[in-house]
Amino acid sequence: MSSTTINSRLKVQYKNQFASELKNELKLDNINQVPKLEKVVLNIGLGKANDDKRQMEIATNTLRKISGQEPIKTTAKLSIASFKLREGNKIGLKVTLRGNQMYEFLDRLINIVIPRLRDFHGLSNKAFDKQGNYSIGLNDQTIFPEITFEDSPITHGLQVVCVIKCEEVEHSKALLKKFGLPFERSSKEKK
């Protein structure tokens, strides 16, 4: 029996349309220079609640439902006395999405989750790092349709990091705009 893979809508659009459009818009010489989404990493930092088993269980359940994968526990690499942190303490959870799952998650984030945010004026233009990766911080995990209040009575934050292979930060932003991420308009754009 042969297994057929169903490609995500965003992945198909990227291959068939966005890659060639970005090559022309960014005036790149080679199609391999076009910015490309490599992975999406979901993080939950537990902070002061790292010893609370219930909080850890809720956060694990949240990531499992949102991503469809089992999260791994992250541990402290250094001891920091002022934060009452010891080396080896469990400080959070993370999931790394690649391939079709990455594109499916990004599609749901853009079309279902972000429109559910209250008082939303666009994603920050300042959340890019020097390599062109983009971080989105969400204050409440219950905006995901997979999460019910019964599953998650305690609200906690969630960080989504889009790791992008690109040459410049502006290339990374152009890719995310093609995918449909709504960025804040600058004061120049509002006029």
C-alpha positions as CSV (number, residue, x, y, z in Angstrom):
1,M,0.0,0.0,0.0
2,S,1.5,3.3,-1.0
3,S,1.3,6.3,1.3
4,T,0.3,9.6,-0.1
5,T,1.1,12.8,1.7
6,I,-1.4,15.6,1.7
7,N,0.4,18.9,1.5
8,S,-0.8,21.9,3.4
9,R,-2.5,24.8,1.6
10,L,0.2,27.3,2.6
11,K,3.0,24.9,1.5
12,V,1.4,24.5,-1.9
13,Q,0.9,28.2,-2.2
14,Y,4.5,28.9,-1.2
15,K,5.9,26.4,-3.8
16,N,3.6,27.4,-6.7
17,Q,3.2,31.1,-6.2
18,F,4.9,32.9,-3.3
19,A,8.5,31.7,-4.0
20,S,8.6,33.0,-7.6
21,E,6.8,36.3,-6.5
22,L,9.3,36.8,-3.7
23,K,12.2,36.2,-6.0
24,N,11.0,38.9,-8.3
25,E,9.9,41.4,-5.6
26,L,13.1,41.1,-3.7
27,K,15.2,41.1,-6.9
28,L,17.0,37.9,-6.0
29,D,19.2,36.1,-8.6
30,N,18.5,32.6,-7.6
31,I,15.3,30.8,-6.4
32,N,17.4,29.3,-3.5
33,Q,17.9,32.8,-2.1
34,V,14.2,33.1,-1.5
35,P,13.3,33.2,2.3
36,K,11.9,29.9,3.5
37,L,10.1,28.8,6.7
38,E,12.3,26.1,8.3
39,K,10.4,25.4,11.6
40,V,7.9,26.7,14.1
41,V,8.7,26.4,17.8
42,L,6.0,26.7,20.5
43,N,7.3,27.5,24.0
44,I,5.6,27.8,27.4
45,G,7.7,29.2,30.2
46,L,6.4,28.2,33.6
47,G,8.3,30.7,35.6
48,K,7.4,30.6,39.3
49,A,5.0,27.7,38.8
50,N,7.7,25.2,37.8
51,D,7.1,23.1,40.9
52,D,3.4,23.1,40.5
53,K,2.5,19.7,39.0
54,R,-1.0,20.9,38.0
55,Q,0.3,23.9,36.1
56,M,2.8,21.6,34.3
57,E,0.0,19.2,33.4
58,I,-2.2,22.0,32.1
59,A,0.6,23.4,30.0
60,T,1.5,20.0,28.6
61,N,-2.1,19.3,27.7
62,T,-2.3,22.7,26.0
63,L,0.7,22.1,23.8
64,R,-0.3,18.6,23.0
65,K,-3.8,19.7,21.8
66,I,-2.5,22.8,19.8
67,S,0.4,21.0,18.1
68,G,-0.6,17.4,17.9
69,Q,2.8,16.4,19.4
70,E,4.1,15.5,22.8
71,P,6.0,18.5,24.3
72,I,9.4,18.1,25.8
73,K,10.4,19.7,29.1
74,T,13.1,22.3,29.1
75,T,15.5,22.5,32.0
76,A,17.7,25.3,33.4
77,K,21.3,25.1,32.2
78,L,22.7,27.4,34.9
79,S,21.9,28.1,38.5
80,I,20.9,31.7,39.1
81,A,20.5,32.5,42.8
82,S,18.6,35.8,42.3
83,F,15.8,33.9,40.4
84,K,15.9,31.0,42.9
85,L,16.8,28.8,39.9
86,R,18.9,25.7,40.2
87,E,20.6,23.9,37.3
88,G,18.3,21.0,36.1
89,N,15.0,22.6,37.3
90,K,12.2,22.2,34.8
91,I,11.4,25.7,33.6
92,G,9.1,25.2,30.6
93,L,7.9,23.1,27.7
94,K,8.5,23.3,23.9
95,V,7.4,21.7,20.7
96,T,9.1,22.0,17.3
97,L,6.9,21.7,14.2
98,R,8.4,21.0,10.7
99,G,7.0,20.1,7.3
100,N,3.3,19.9,6.8
101,Q,2.5,20.2,10.5
102,M,4.4,23.5,10.6
103,Y,2.4,25.0,7.6
104,E,-0.9,23.6,9.0
105,F,-0.3,25.3,12.4
106,L,0.7,28.6,10.8
107,D,-2.4,28.5,8.6
108,R,-4.6,28.0,11.7
109,L,-2.7,30.7,13.6
110,I,-3.2,33.3,10.8
111,N,-6.8,32.5,9.8
112,I,-8.4,31.3,13.1
113,V,-6.4,32.3,16.2
114,I,-5.2,35.9,15.4
115,P,-8.7,37.1,14.4
116,R,-9.9,36.0,17.8
117,L,-7.5,38.3,19.7
118,R,-9.1,41.2,21.5
119,D,-8.0,44.8,20.8
120,F,-5.7,43.6,18.1
121,H,-4.0,46.3,16.0
122,G,-1.5,44.1,14.2
123,L,1.7,42.1,15.1
124,S,4.7,44.0,16.2
125,N,7.3,45.0,13.5
126,K,10.0,44.8,16.2
127,A,9.8,41.1,17.0
128,F,12.4,40.0,14.5
129,D,15.8,38.9,15.6
130,K,19.1,39.5,13.7
131,Q,18.7,36.3,11.7
132,G,15.2,37.1,10.6
133,N,13.3,34.8,12.9
134,Y,10.0,36.1,14.2
135,S,8.4,35.7,17.7
136,I,4.8,36.1,18.5
137,G,3.8,36.2,22.2
138,L,0.2,35.3,23.1
139,N,-1.1,36.1,26.7
140,D,-3.9,33.6,26.7
141,Q,-3.9,30.0,25.3
142,T,-7.7,29.8,25.3
143,I,-7.9,31.7,22.0
144,F,-7.0,28.4,20.2
145,P,-10.2,26.6,19.3
146,E,-8.8,23.2,20.4
147,I,-8.6,24.4,24.1
148,T,-11.8,24.5,26.2
149,F,-12.1,26.2,29.6
150,E,-12.5,22.8,31.3
151,D,-9.2,21.6,29.9
152,S,-7.3,24.8,30.9
153,P,-8.8,26.6,33.9
154,I,-5.5,28.4,34.5
155,T,-4.4,30.8,31.8
156,H,-0.8,31.0,30.8
157,G,1.2,32.5,27.9
158,L,2.5,30.9,24.8
159,Q,5.3,31.9,22.5
160,V,5.4,31.0,18.8
161,V,8.7,31.4,17.0
162,C,8.9,31.2,13.2
163,V,12.4,30.2,12.2
164,I,13.1,31.5,8.7
165,K,16.1,30.9,6.5
166,C,16.8,34.3,4.8
167,E,19.5,36.8,4.0
168,E,17.9,39.9,5.5
169,V,15.2,40.7,8.1
170,E,13.2,42.5,5.4
171,H,13.1,39.3,3.3
172,S,11.7,37.4,6.3
173,K,9.0,40.1,6.8
174,A,8.1,39.9,3.1
175,L,7.6,36.1,3.4
176,L,5.4,36.4,6.5
177,K,3.3,39.1,4.8
178,K,2.8,36.7,1.8
179,F,1.6,34.1,4.3
180,G,-0.9,36.6,5.6
181,L,0.4,37.7,9.0
182,P,-1.1,41.1,9.8
183,F,1.6,43.5,10.9
184,E,1.1,46.9,12.5
185,R,1.0,49.7,10.2
186,S,3.6,52.3,10.8
187,S,2.7,56.0,11.1
188,K,3.9,56.5,7.5
189,E,1.6,53.8,6.2
190,K,-1.4,55.2,8.1
191,K,-1.3,58.5,6.2
